[in-house]
Amino acid sequence: TKPDLVKFYIECLFEAKNQKLIQELKILNDSEVSILERNKSYEIPILFSLLANTKVAAENNVWYPVGEGAIKSLKIDLDQKNFLIKKYDSDLKDELWKQKIYIAIIY
């Protein structure tokens, strides 16, 4: 079904820490304008296709696979747990983007 396909697509992107998805998240994270406005200046095809139409996004629960993946990774990913207990250091900002929980928060 359509929701299963969307869920599977998002799961694959999230679990693989897809670099194109992460680049798009970085672009959107540095902006205070809507995804519709941001798409006029930057290529963000993954996130635009998933989130631009909020009614379709809500119908397909596009946040669900990321939330599920984040919860699962918090339970089983020891490297992520060890990273999260470190004291915050701005020099580790690039390292944040390697953590599923951070990717999920920004998503």
N, C-alpha and C positions, 0 to 999 in steps of 0.2 A: 504494500500500500504506500501511498505518497508519504504519510508521516514516518513510516519505517525507513524509507529511502532517505528522507531528510535527516532523520536521527542517525542513520548509519554514516552518511556523508560527514556530518559534524563530528561524530565520534572519531572517525578516521583522521580528520584534520587535527582534532584536539590530542588524541593519543600519540600521534606522530610529532606533535609540537611543530606542525607545518610552518615553515619559515615564511611563506607568503602570507598566511593568516597572521602570524606574529607581526610582520611588517605592516599589515593593514591595521592591526590593533594599535601599534605604535603611532601611526598616522592619526587615527581617531582619538587616541588618548591625549594627544597634544593639541586638541582642538575643543573649542566651546561651541562650535556650530553643529547643526544637525548633520546626519549622515548624508542627507540629500544635498546640502550645500558643500560638504567636504568632497563629495563625489565629483563635483564640477571642477575641482582643482587637482584632485589626485585620483589615480586608478586604484580603486578598492573593490574589485569585482566580487570577491568572496563575501565580504561583509555587506556590501550593498545588496547583493542578490538575496541574502538571508534576512536582512533587517530593514530594508527601505520601506517595504510594505508592512506596516506594523500589524495589520489585521491578519495577513497571511502568516507572519512570524508567530503571532499568538496562536493561531489555529494549529500550527505545526510544532509548537513548543520548542522553538529553536534554542532555548537556553537549557533545556532539560539534559541533553547529553553532556554538556559541559559541566553542569552542576553535579551530575552523577559521577563523571570522571574525576572531578575535583575531590569529591567525598572519598571515592575509592583510593585515589592517590594519597590522600591524607592518612588513610588507614594502613597502606602497605608500602609506601615509598620512603624508605629510611633516609635516603640522601636528602629528600625534601624536608623531612622532619628535622634533620640535623641543621639544614640551612635555616629553617624557620626559627630555631632557638638561638641563632646567632644574634648578637647585638646589631642593630641597623647601622650600616655604613654606606654612605652615598657612593663609595667606590665600587660597591657590589651591584649597582643598578643593572648592568648588563646581565649579571647572574640571575636577577629577578625574573627576567624573561625566559629563563630556562626552567622555571618552576611552574608546574601545572596549576597550582593554586593561584599564583599571580596572573597567569594567562586567563584563568576562569574569572577572576575578579574584574579584570579589564574588559573581558568579553561581556 
